[in-house]
């Protein structure tokens, strides 16, 4: 596995500009030990199109938490058909899920922030950690304007022993949609029903006009932090 330093990341951020530039660098320097993490939101639709245009053999992975809406499964199949892409589907450890549900209930996430974070840890963070253990880099759909926690993110970041690439970090929501519509790209049907941020079915709802785009995620929590743990603190 390649070892990256903060100096490497700083150099890349100073030398490489634009989403396609970042993805070309990933293809030329990391493939096949780099993959795109996708929850099949709007950002993922745009980035997937760019990636297959640069390298048809780019790798993609997604998390099947066991609680996804049907529309997300439909979006996965639509992407497979459009790009003939091999999408690696990750599942949580069944023993971990069984123990969690037995001890805390099926809908434990509604009871406390601690329970919700545990559910995200088991269903999302741990499977992603297993995937990343075999990679030198991973590609995300993060944008700075999504949440306060992401406002300081950069296009290239150090994430444990690997590099994290956020190719559209400086795009706006409007830029994402202009890219999708101008190319008639397939996307998750929930986006047309008021779901600008899509996660597990019990933890995601539509947002009202004027609401923050992440307001539909874990809306019952009062602390305002809308993160599952994948992009906070780095994955080892």
SULCOR-V520073 format. One line per field, one symbol per residue. ss: DSSP state (A for helix, B for strand, O for the rest). burial: + if it has 9 or more other C-alpha atoms within 8 Angstrom, else -. A space follows every 10 residues. Layout:
ss: ???
burial: ???
This chain:
ss: OOOOOAAAAA AAAAAOOOAA AAAAAAAAAO OOOBBBBBOO OAAAAAAAAA AAAAOOOOBB BBBBOOOBOA AAAAAAAAAA AAAOOOBBBB BOOAAAAAAA AAAAOOOAAA OOAAAAAAAA AAAAAAAAAA AAOOOOBBBO OOOOOOOAAA OOOOOBBBBO OBBBBOOOOO OOAAAAAAAA AAOOOOOOAA AAAOOOOOOB AAABOOOOOO OOOOOOBOOO OOOOOOOOOO OOOOOO
burial: ---+----++ -++------- +++++++--+ +-++++++++ +++++++-++ ++-+-+-+++ +++++--+-- ++++++-+++ ----+-+--+ +++--++--+ +------+++ --+-+++-++ +++++++++- ++--++++++ ++++-++--+ +-+-+++++- +++++++++- +----++-++ ----++++-+ +--+++++++ +-+++++--- --+++++++- -----+-+++ ----+-
